[in-house]
Amino acid sequence: VFTSSEAFSESIPGIFKFKQGDYKDLANKIIEANKAGRLVYNEEARQYVEKNHNLNTLISKILSFYAS
């Protein structure tokens, strides 16, 4: 995933951050990731998303938010 959003942390597996609105930085990040062999299916990232962003987790977070 390539993103400029501050909502995403670079500590999340498979996240590549680039400067917002900077297409040259995005292009460079893609080139760097490709050269490093990092543009591959990422099971670790899939598991992270499944664990932290699944529907049950979302519902729990919503309920906790409105319960407080």
N, CA, C and O atoms as a MOPAC input file, in Angstrom:
PM7 MOZYME 1SCF
protein

 N      0.85100 1    -1.17600 1     0.00000 1
 C      0.00000 1     0.00000 1     0.00000 1
 C      0.89300 1     1.23400 1     0.00000 1
 O      1.79500 1     1.36400 1     0.82800 1
 N      0.63200 1     2.12600 1    -0.93000 1
 C      1.32600 1     3.40400 1    -0.99000 1
 C      0.33500 1     4.47100 1    -0.55800 1
 O     -0.75900 1     4.56800 1    -1.11500 1
 N      0.71100 1     5.27300 1     0.43300 1
 C     -0.20300 1     6.27600 1     0.96000 1
 C      0.55400 1     7.51200 1     1.41400 1
 O      1.73300 1     7.45500 1     1.76400 1
 N     -0.15700 1     8.62600 1     1.39700 1
 C      0.39400 1     9.85700 1     1.96400 1
 C     -0.37500 1    10.22400 1     3.22300 1
 O     -0.09400 1    11.24400 1     3.85300 1
 N     -1.34100 1     9.39800 1     3.58800 1
 C     -2.19000 1     9.67200 1     4.73800 1
 C     -1.41900 1     9.54000 1     6.04200 1
 O     -0.66900 1     8.58600 1     6.24900 1
 N     -1.61900 1    10.51100 1     6.90900 1
 C     -0.99500 1    10.47000 1     8.23700 1
 C     -1.69200 1     9.44400 1     9.13600 1
 O     -1.19900 1     9.13100 1    10.22000 1
 N     -2.82000 1     8.93100 1     8.69300 1
 C     -3.55400 1     7.93800 1     9.48400 1
 C     -2.84000 1     6.59900 1     9.50300 1
 O     -3.12100 1     5.75400 1    10.35300 1
 N     -1.92300 1     6.40100 1     8.57400 1
 C     -1.21200 1     5.13100 1     8.48500 1
 C      0.20300 1     5.28500 1     9.01500 1
 O      0.86800 1     6.29100 1     8.76700 1
 N      0.64500 1     4.29600 1     9.73100 1
 C      1.99600 1     4.27400 1    10.27800 1
 C      2.89800 1     3.43800 1     9.39300 1
 O      2.47400 1     2.42000 1     8.84600 1
 N      4.12600 1     3.86400 1     9.25400 1
 C      5.08500 1     3.08000 1     8.48300 1
 C      5.45800 1     1.79200 1     9.20900 1
 O      6.10900 1     0.91900 1     8.63600 1
 N      5.04200 1     1.67200 1    10.48100 1
 C      5.32800 1     0.44100 1    11.20900 1
 C      4.37500 1    -0.68200 1    10.79600 1
 O      4.60100 1    -1.84300 1    11.13800 1
 N      3.31800 1    -0.34600 1    10.06700 1
 C      2.40300 1    -1.36800 1     9.57100 1
 C      3.08300 1    -2.07000 1     8.40000 1
 O      3.54500 1    -1.41200 1     7.46800 1
 N      3.14700 1    -3.38600 1     8.43900 1
 C      3.81100 1    -4.11300 1     7.35200 1
 C      3.19000 1    -3.80500 1     6.00000 1
 O      1.96800 1    -3.82200 1     5.85400 1
 N      4.02600 1    -3.52400 1     5.01800 1
 C      3.56000 1    -3.30900 1     3.66100 1
 C      3.11100 1    -1.90000 1     3.34400 1
 O      2.58100 1    -1.65400 1     2.26100 1
 N      3.31200 1    -0.95700 1     4.27500 1
 C      2.92300 1     0.43900 1     4.04100 1
 C      4.12700 1     1.22400 1     3.54300 1
 O      5.20500 1     1.17800 1     4.13600 1
 N      3.93100 1     1.93600 1     2.45800 1
 C      4.96000 1     2.81900 1     1.91100 1
 C      4.39700 1     4.23000 1     1.93300 1
 O      3.39500 1     4.51000 1     1.27400 1
 N      5.02800 1     5.11400 1     2.68000 1
 C      4.55500 1     6.49000 1     2.80500 1
 C      5.28200 1     7.38900 1     1.81600 1
 O      6.48300 1     7.24300 1     1.59100 1
 N      4.53700 1     8.32100 1     1.23000 1
 C      5.13000 1     9.33400 1     0.36500 1
 C      4.53900 1    10.68600 1     0.73800 1
 O      3.49400 1    10.76300 1     1.38400 1
 N      5.21900 1    11.75100 1     0.32400 1
 C      4.77400 1    13.10400 1     0.65200 1
 C      3.49100 1    13.42000 1    -0.10900 1
 O      3.38700 1    13.18900 1    -1.31400 1
 N      2.51400 1    13.95700 1     0.63200 1
 C      1.21200 1    14.26300 1     0.05400 1
 C      1.35200 1    15.21000 1    -1.13300 1
 O      2.02600 1    16.23700 1    -1.04400 1
 N      0.71100 1    14.85600 1    -2.24200 1
 C      0.71400 1    15.68600 1    -3.43000 1
 C      2.00700 1    15.65600 1    -4.22700 1
 O      2.15300 1    16.39600 1    -5.19900 1
 N      2.94600 1    14.80800 1    -3.82400 1
 C      4.25800 1    14.76600 1    -4.48100 1
 C      4.37600 1    13.50300 1    -5.33000 1
 O      4.83000 1    12.46200 1    -4.85600 1
 N      3.96000 1    13.61100 1    -6.58700 1
 C      3.97000 1    12.44200 1    -7.47100 1
 C      5.38300 1    11.92500 1    -7.71500 1
 O      5.57000 1    10.73600 1    -7.97200 1
 N      6.37700 1    12.80500 1    -7.63800 1
 C      7.75800 1    12.35900 1    -7.83800 1
 C      8.20600 1    11.49500 1    -6.66000 1
 O      8.89600 1    10.49400 1    -6.84900 1
 N      7.81300 1    11.88200 1    -5.44500 1
 C      8.14800 1    11.07700 1    -4.27100 1
 C      7.45900 1     9.72500 1    -4.35100 1
 O      8.06000 1     8.69900 1    -4.03300 1
 N      6.19200 1     9.72100 1    -4.77800 1
 C      5.47400 1     8.45500 1    -4.95300 1
 C      6.19800 1     7.57000 1    -5.96700 1
 O      6.41100 1     6.38300 1    -5.72300 1
 N      6.57100 1     8.14800 1    -7.09300 1
 C      7.27500 1     7.37400 1    -8.12700 1
 C      8.57000 1     6.80500 1    -7.58000 1
 O      8.90600 1     5.65000 1    -7.84400 1
 N      9.30000 1     7.61000 1    -6.81700 1
 C     10.56300 1     7.14100 1    -6.23200 1
 C     10.33600 1     6.01500 1    -5.23000 1
 O     11.11800 1     5.06600 1    -5.17600 1
 N      9.26800 1     6.11300 1    -4.43300 1
 C      8.95400 1     5.05100 1    -3.45800 1
 C      8.62200 1     3.74600 1    -4.17800 1
 O      9.02000 1     2.66900 1    -3.73600 1
 N      7.89100 1     3.84800 1    -5.29000 1
 C      7.55000 1     2.65200 1    -6.05900 1
 C      8.81200 1     2.02900 1    -6.64400 1
 O      8.99300 1     0.81300 1    -6.58900 1
 N      9.67600 1     2.85800 1    -7.19900 1
 C     10.93600 1     2.36000 1    -7.77100 1
 C     11.79200 1     1.70700 1    -6.69200 1
 O     12.33400 1     0.62200 1    -6.90400 1
 N     11.91900 1     2.36500 1    -5.52700 1
 C     12.72500 1     1.81500 1    -4.43100 1
 C     12.15500 1     0.48000 1    -3.95500 1
 O     12.90400 1    -0.47400 1    -3.74100 1
 N     10.84700 1     0.41000 1    -3.79100 1
 C     10.21100 1    -0.82500 1    -3.32500 1
 C     10.41300 1    -1.94500 1    -4.34000 1
 O     10.65700 1    -3.09300 1    -3.97000 1
 N     10.31100 1    -1.60700 1    -5.60500 1
 C     10.50000 1    -2.60800 1    -6.65100 1
 C     11.94500 1    -3.12300 1    -6.65700 1
 O     12.17400 1    -4.33100 1    -6.72400 1
 N     12.90500 1    -2.21700 1    -6.58700 1
 C     14.32100 1    -2.61000 1    -6.57400 1
 C     14.64900 1    -3.47700 1    -5.35800 1
 O     15.48200 1    -4.38000 1    -5.43700 1
 N     13.98800 1    -3.19500 1    -4.23600 1
 C     14.23800 1    -3.94700 1    -3.00500 1
 C     13.46500 1    -5.26900 1    -2.97200 1
 O     13.58800 1    -6.04400 1    -2.02300 1
 N     12.67000 1    -5.51800 1    -4.01400 1
 C     11.89900 1    -6.75500 1    -4.05500 1
 C     10.73800 1    -6.76900 1    -3.08100 1
 O     10.30800 1    -7.83800 1    -2.64800 1
 N     10.22000 1    -5.59400 1    -2.72700 1
 C      9.16200 1    -5.50000 1    -1.72100 1
 C      7.76200 1    -5.38700 1    -2.32900 1
 O      6.78000 1    -5.27200 1    -1.59600 1
 N      7.66200 1    -5.41800 1    -3.65100 1
 C      6.34900 1    -5.36300 1    -4.29500 1
 C      5.86100 1    -6.78100 1    -4.53500 1
 O      5.80500 1    -7.26600 1    -5.66500 1
 N      5.51200 1    -7.42300 1    -3.44200 1
 C      5.06000 1    -8.80900 1    -3.48700 1
 C      3.84400 1    -8.95800 1    -2.58300 1
 O      3.53000 1    -8.07000 1    -1.79100 1
 N      3.17100 1   -10.08600 1    -2.71200 1
 C      2.07100 1   -10.38900 1    -1.81700 1
 C      2.62400 1   -10.43600 1    -0.39900 1
 O      3.64800 1   -11.07300 1    -0.15100 1
 N      1.96300 1    -9.77600 1     0.51500 1
 C      2.47100 1    -9.63600 1     1.87100 1
 C      1.49600 1   -10.27800 1     2.86000 1
 O      0.52900 1    -9.64700 1     3.28500 1
 N      1.75400 1   -11.51400 1     3.21600 1
 C      0.88500 1   -12.24700 1     4.14300 1
 C      0.84900 1   -11.57400 1     5.51300 1
 O     -0.20000 1   -11.54100 1     6.15700 1
 N      1.97300 1   -11.04500 1     5.96000 1
 C      2.03300 1   -10.37600 1     7.26400 1
 C      1.09700 1    -9.16600 1     7.28300 1
 O      0.40100 1    -8.93500 1     8.27100 1
 N      1.07900 1    -8.40300 1     6.20200 1
 C      0.19000 1    -7.24100 1     6.12500 1
 C     -1.27200 1    -7.68200 1     6.09200 1
 O     -2.12200 1    -7.05900 1     6.72800 1
 N     -1.56600 1    -8.75200 1     5.35400 1
 C     -2.93500 1    -9.25000 1     5.30200 1
 C     -3.41700 1    -9.66200 1     6.68200 1
 O     -4.55000 1    -9.37300 1     7.06500 1
 N     -2.54100 1   -10.34600 1     7.43200 1
 C     -2.89500 1   -10.77700 1     8.77600 1
 C     -3.10400 1    -9.57600 1     9.69800 1
 O     -4.00400 1    -9.58900 1    10.53700 1
 N     -2.28400 1    -8.54700 1     9.54800 1
 C     -2.43000 1    -7.33000 1    10.35000 1
 C     -3.80300 1    -6.70500 1    10.10300 1
 O     -4.51600 1    -6.36700 1    11.04800 1
 N     -4.16300 1    -6.55700 1     8.85000 1
 C     -5.45100 1    -5.95400 1     8.50100 1
 C     -6.59100 1    -6.82300 1     9.01300 1
 O     -7.56500 1    -6.31200 1     9.56500 1
 N     -6.47200 1    -8.12700 1     8.83300 1
 C     -7.51100 1    -9.04500 1     9.30000 1
 C     -7.69300 1    -8.93200 1    10.81100 1
 O     -8.82300 1    -8.93100 1    11.30000 1
 N     -6.60600 1    -8.83700 1    11.54300 1
 C     -6.65900 1    -8.79000 1    13.00400 1
 C     -7.17000 1    -7.44300 1    13.50700 1
 O     -7.98500 1    -7.39700 1    14.42900 1
 N     -6.70300 1    -6.35100 1    12.91400 1
 C     -6.97600 1    -5.02200 1    13.45300 1
 C     -8.12900 1    -4.28000 1    12.78400 1
 O     -8.59700 1    -3.27100 1    13.31200 1
 N     -8.58500 1    -4.74900 1    11.65500 1
 C     -9.61500 1    -4.01400 1    10.92700 1
 C    -10.77400 1    -4.89400 1    10.48100 1
 O    -11.47100 1    -4.56400 1     9.52200 1
 N    -10.98400 1    -6.01100 1    11.16900 1
 C    -12.10700 1    -6.86900 1    10.79600 1
 C    -13.41500 1    -6.29500 1    11.35300 1
 O    -13.39700 1    -5.39200 1    12.19100 1
 N    -14.51700 1    -6.81000 1    10.89500 1
 C    -15.81400 1    -6.28200 1    11.26600 1
 C    -16.08400 1    -6.39000 1    12.76000 1
 O    -16.62000 1    -5.45200 1    13.35100 1
 N    -15.72900 1    -7.50400 1    13.38500 1
 C    -15.95400 1    -7.66000 1    14.82300 1
 C    -15.17800 1    -6.62200 1    15.62800 1
 O    -15.69700 1    -6.06200 1    16.59400 1
 N    -13.94400 1    -6.37100 1    15.23000 1
 C    -13.13200 1    -5.36400 1    15.91800 1
 C    -13.75100 1    -3.98300 1    15.72700 1
 O    -13.82800 1    -3.19900 1    16.67300 1
 N    -14.18400 1    -3.68900 1    14.52300 1
 C    -14.80400 1    -2.39100 1    14.24400 1
 C    -16.05600 1    -2.19200 1    15.08200 1
 O    -16.24600 1    -1.13500 1    15.68400 1
 N    -16.90500 1    -3.20000 1    15.12100 1
 C    -18.13300 1    -3.09500 1    15.90800 1
 C    -17.81200 1    -2.87200 1    17.38300 1
 O    -18.45200 1    -2.05300 1    18.04200 1
 N    -16.82400 1    -3.59600 1    17.90000 1
 C    -16.42200 1    -3.41600 1    19.30200 1
 C    -15.93500 1    -1.99900 1    19.56100 1
 O    -16.26200 1    -1.40500 1    20.58900 1
 N    -15.15600 1    -1.45700 1    18.63700 1
 C    -14.64300 1    -0.09300 1    18.79100 1
 C    -15.78200 1     0.92900 1    18.75400 1
 O    -15.78200 1     1.89200 1    19.52200 1
 N    -16.74500 1     0.71600 1    17.86500 1
 C    -17.88700 1     1.63600 1    17.77500 1
 C    -18.71700 1     1.58800 1    19.05600 1
 O    -19.09100 1     2.62600 1    19.60200 1
 N    -19.00000 1     0.37800 1    19.52900 1
 C    -19.77100 1     0.23100 1    20.75900 1
 C    -19.05100 1     0.84300 1    21.96100 1
 O    -19.67100 1     1.49200 1    22.80300 1
 N    -17.73500 1     0.62900 1    22.03100 1
 C    -16.96100 1     1.21300 1    23.13600 1
 C    -16.98000 1     2.73900 1    23.07200 1
 O    -17.05900 1     3.40500 1    24.10400 1
 N    -16.90800 1     3.27900 1    21.88200 1
 C    -16.91900 1     4.73100 1    21.71200 1
 C    -18.21900 1     5.32200 1    22.22900 1
 O    -18.20600 1     6.31600 1    22.95500 1
 N    -19.33700 1     4.71900 1    21.85900 1
 C    -20.62900 1     5.26700 1    22.25300 1
 C    -21.01300 1     4.90300 1    23.68300 1
 O    -21.89700 1     5.53000 1    24.26700 1
 N    -20.35900 1     3.90200 1    24.24500 1
 C    -20.64100 1     3.51100 1    25.62500 1
 C    -19.99000 1     4.45600 1    26.62600 1
 O    -20.42200 1     4.54800 1    27.77500 1
 N    -18.94400 1     5.16100 1    26.18300 1
 C    -18.22800 1     6.03400 1    27.13000 1
 C    -18.79200 1     7.42300 1    27.19200 1
 O    -18.29100 1     8.26000 1    27.94300 1

